[in-house]
Amino acid sequence: MRHQPQVQQSVDHFRGIPLFSVMTDRHQAAIEKLKAAFEQERSVALLIGDGVIETGHVISAFHGSLPDNATFVRLKQPHTDALTAMQHINRALGFEPNDLCLSDMQKILVMFLQYQRQHNNRTVLCIEQADDQALWLLDTLAALVEAEELNGCGLLLVLTGSPDLDGMLGDSSLGRICSYAGRPIRLPPFTLPETREFVRQRVESTGNNDVSRVFDFEAVDRLHGLSGGRSDTVAQLCHESLLLAKLDDKKAVTSNTVTKAARGLDLNSAVDIVAPAVEPIPPEKPPHIDEMLVIRLDGEVIQEIPLEKGRYLVGRAAFSDIVLPSLKVSRRHAIIIKTAEYLQVLDLGSTNGTSVRGHQVKEFILGDGDVLKIGDCELECISSN
């Protein structure tokens, strides 16, 4: 008990550090692309990523790089009604819109942009989580972009969102936004080396330059596997694991610490963290040397995948290692881990779950002939051993 004040002080220190307190190469590259869009006086830039915290981290850094004569307006939260969102934008520009109707506020925004341009000033309007915004707002922004292309008011519209934003803009009249944006700036899920780099920088931000003393090597692998490489989940799991190790007075974060942290996460939190509750791994299983997944949809074989050692993200999203073309499959549904000793599946908190032998599982060691049921797809494990 006499050590508790020191432990609590360390915990409070961790709590004071933002989840994203690091800047990896992938983040810096995205910032440079946003800066290039600004310097080239483009009218639109799209930032596509899975993590709300991560994209917000990039936007904050981009904001800090802008010149003093640039006006920056940021809409962080989705809005479901026109009036509230436009009031927020007008207030950020220095106007008090309480008694103004929607059309008047839109006119003020246009006049402000024209005034800025006349004085050689640029305006950056950043709409985050654009795929969750009301369609009216995106339609209004599309009109602003078209006016910018015709008249050159000095506007750079930055839209951030999940990969769903691609389809949302491309499948509607809003596609004209994409035509001006050019190639989207993408922040895909972390690879395992990127997760290790994130953890290293995160630990160093606490003043400890030896990550091996704070995080067991296997613990980082475990963190990556449970998070599926999703940036926000990586950050949250890393943060919670560090706190938990301090509270438990552990010298280092272990695989068990990460698992315990994953179980304790609030799945309804604002950052939509998804981490499975993990079941114990069966202690003894014969090694699998050569495995193949035979994938069936509606009973027909659609793919056969030989498995090498590594991790495979399974889901509906195009960036998955194993893409399952079914709406009943979550975008990031599960992780399959292949080692020399076992073949393991981890459900990533999917909507419809993952089942083996008729039972839903969170974590399972697969044997020869086992069939994974993911949505309406079946993945049969076939081993030559």
N, C-alpha and C positions, 0 to 999 in steps of 0.2 A: 504493500500500500504506500510505502514511503516514496516509491518511484512514480506514483500516479501523476503528480503535478507536472513532472518533466515529460511524461508521455502525452498528457493532455496539451501541453504547450506545443509539442511536435505535431500533434493532430491538428491543432488550430492553425499551425503554419501551413500544413497541406491544404486545409480548407480555404486559405486565403489565396491560393494559386489558381488562376482560371484553368478550366479543363483543357483548353487549347492555349498553352503558354509556349508552344514551340513553333518554329517555322521550318518545315522540311523543304526539300528541293521542289517537290510537286506543288507546294503552296507558292513558293517564290516564282515558279514558272507561270502559274495562273495570274499572279499579280502583274508580272511583266507583260503578259498578253492584254490585260485590262489597261495598263498604262499605254500600250501601243495603240489600242482602240481610241483612247483619249487623245493621244498626240496626233493620230492620223485623222482626227475629227470625224470618226465614224458615228453613226446615229444610234446604233444598237450593239450591245454585246450580251451574249448568253453565257452564264456560268452554271454548268450542270454538275451536280454532285449528290451523293446519297445523304450527306450529313448537314443538317441545319446549322449546327454549331461550327462545323468546318467551313462552310461557305461564308458564314458570318465573319469568321476569323479572317478569311481572305479579303472580304469587302472592307473590314476595318483597316487592314494594312494598306489596301489600295487607297482608301480615303486619306490616310496619313501621308501618302506620297503625292497628293494633288497640290498644285501651286496655290498660293494664297488668294488669287483672283478667281478661283473656281468655287461655285456654289454647289454644295453637296446636300441632297435631300434623300433620306432613307426611310422606306416604309418596311419595317421589320416584320410586322404581323399581318396575316391575311385579314381582309375586311369583306364582309358579306353585303354591305350596303354602300351605295355610291357616295352619299353625303359624308359619312364619317371619314372615309379614305381621303376624299378631296379636302375636307377640313384639315386633316393632318398635314397634307402637302402644302396647303396655303399657309398654315401656321409656321411651318418650317421655313417658308420664304419670307416670313415677317409680317404677314397679313392676319387680321382678326376676322374670320369668316362667319361669325355666329349668325348674323342676320342675312346672309347671302344665300341665294338659291344655287343649285348645282351648276346651271349653265353660266351664272355669273362667276363662280369660282373657276370654271374652266377657262373663261375669257381672261381672268386675272393671270392664270398660269401662262397662257399664250403671250399676253402683253409683257409679262416678266421676262420670258425667254427672249422676246424681241429686244427689250431694253438691254438685257445682258449682252446680246450680240452686238448691239450698237456701240457698246463700251468695251468691246473686245474681251468679254468675259464668257467663260464656258459654264454650263450647268450640267451636273450629273444627277440624274434621278434614278435611284436604285430601288427596285421592287423585289423584295425577297419572298421566297415561297410563292412564286408567281403562279404555279400550277394549282394553288389553293385559293387564289384570289377570285373574286367574282368576275364573270366574263365581261361585264360592262366595263370594268376598269381596264382590262387588257384591250378591249375594243377602242376605248378612249386613247390609250397609249399608242395603239396602232395608227390612229388618226394624227397624233402628235408627231410620230415618226415620219409619216408621209409629208406633213407640213415642213418638218425639218429637212427632208430630202429636197423639197421644192424651194424653200426660202432660206435655209441655212441659219437657224436660230441658235446654233451652238449647243444643242442638246445631245448628251450621250445618255441613252436609256440602258441601264444594266438590269437584266432580269436573271434572278437565280431560282433554281428549282431542282426537283429530282429528275431522273431520266424520263419520267412521264411527261415532262414539259415538252420534250421533242414531239411526241405524238399529238399532244394537245394543240400545239401551234401549227403543226403540219396538216392536221385533219380538219381545219376550220378556216374561216375567212381571215383568221389571225396569222395565217401563213405568210402574209406580206411582211410581218415583223422579221421572220427568219430570212427572208430574201435580202434584207438589209444588214442582217447580223453577220453573215458569213459563217464560218465554221465555229460551232460552239466550243467554249473552253470547258474541258471535262476534268472532273476529279473522281476517278474510278476508285473502287474499294482498295484499301491498302494490300499490297503483297506482304508476305511474311517478313522480308528484309525491311520494308517500310514500317511495319509495326515495330520491329526491333529498334529502328532508328527513332521512331516516335517515343518509345519507352525510354531510350537512352537520353534523349533531350529532355524528356519530362522529368526524369530523375535528376539530371544535372541542374534543372531549374530550381530544385530544392537545395542546391549547394553541395551535392554529393557527386563527385566526378568518377566514381567507380560503380557503374551500374550493376556489376556482378555481386556486389555486397548488398544490394537492395532488392534485386529481382533475380531469382533462379532462372537459368537459361530455359528450362522446361516450362517455367511459369509463363514466359513470354509466348512460347508455342501454344500453351493452353489458352492464353488470352486471345491470341489470334484466331484459334479454332472456334472458340465460343462466340466471338464477335463477328465471324465471317469476314473480317477485314473492314467492316463498316466503320468509318472514321469516328462518328459520334460514339458508337458503342465501344470502340477501342479506347477513346479518351475517358469515357465514364468508368469502364472496367478498370483501367489503369489507376484512375483517381480513387475509386472505392477500394481497390486492393491495397494501395499504399496506406489509406486510412485504417483499414482493417488490421494490417500488419502492425501498425503502431498501437492500436487499441489492444491487440492481443499480445503486445510486447514481444513480437517476433523480430529476429535479426534481419530476415529477408522475406520477401513475398514468394510463396511457394505455389505450386499448382493447386493445392488444396485451398490456399488463400483466395486465389482467383475464382475457383469454383464457388466458394462460400460467398464471395462478393457478388458473383453473378446471381446467386439465389436471392440475395438481399436487395437487388435493384428494384426500383419502383417501375413496373412495366407501363404505368399510365402517366409517366412523367412527360414534361413538355417536349423533351428531345426524342420521345418515342423509342426508348431503349428496348431492344429485344434481346433477351438472353435466356436460354433454356435452363430449367432446373435439371440438374444432372443426376442420373441414376448411377449406382456403383457399376464399375466395369467387372465382368466376370473374371476371376483371378487366373484361370488357366484355359487357354485356347491353343490348339495346334497352329503352327505358323502357316501362312498362306504365301506361296511363292509367286504363282502366276494367277492373276484374277482378271476376270472380264465382267463387265456389266452389260447385260442384254436388256435393252429398253423397249417396252411395249406400250402402245397407246391403243385403247379399244381392242386389245387382244392381238394386234399386229406388230411385228418387230419393226421399229423405225430406226434403231441404231444399235451398234455393238461397239463398246469402248474398252480396249485393253487398259488396265490400270498399272501405272508405275508408282513408285513411292512419291508421296506428296499429298497435298490437300486439293480437293475439288469442290468448288462452290456449285451447288445444284439449285436451279431456279428457273423462273420464266424469263428473267431479264436477259437481254442479249449479251451482257458482259459475263454471264455465268460460264464456268468451265464445262458444265453439262447442262445444256439448255433443254427444258421440257416445254414443248409448245402447247400449253393448256392453261386456261383461265383459272382452273382449280388449283394450280400450283402457284405458290407465292413467288414474288420476284426474287427474294433471297430465302429459299426454303430450307436448305440443309447443307451441311458440310460432310463430305466423305473423306476420311483420313486413311491413307494406305501406308503401312510401315512393313518392315520385314517380319513382324510378329503377328499383326492383326489388320483387319479391315473394319473400320469403325464409322458409324454414322452419328451425327449430332444434329438434331432438329434445331432450327434457329427461331423458334417461336412462331412457326408458320400458322396461317389461318386455318387450314384444314388438317394440319398435323401430318406425322409420318408414322407408319405402322409396319410391323413385322409379325408374321404369323398371327394376324388378326388382332394384335394388340398395339395401341399407340405407344410410341417410345420417345423419350427425349435423347437417350444415348444408348447405343447398342453395338455389340461386337458381332459382325456378320459371319456366318459360316457358309460353306459350300451349299448352294441350292436355296439359300434364304432369298426371299422376295421382298423388296422394299415397296410399299404402297405409298406413292406421293401424288396426291390429287387423284386423277384417274389414270395415272401412269404407273407401270410396274417396272422395277429395276431388279433383275435377277442376278445374283452373284454366282458366277461359275468359276470354280478353281480346278486347276489341273493337278493339284497336290492331294 
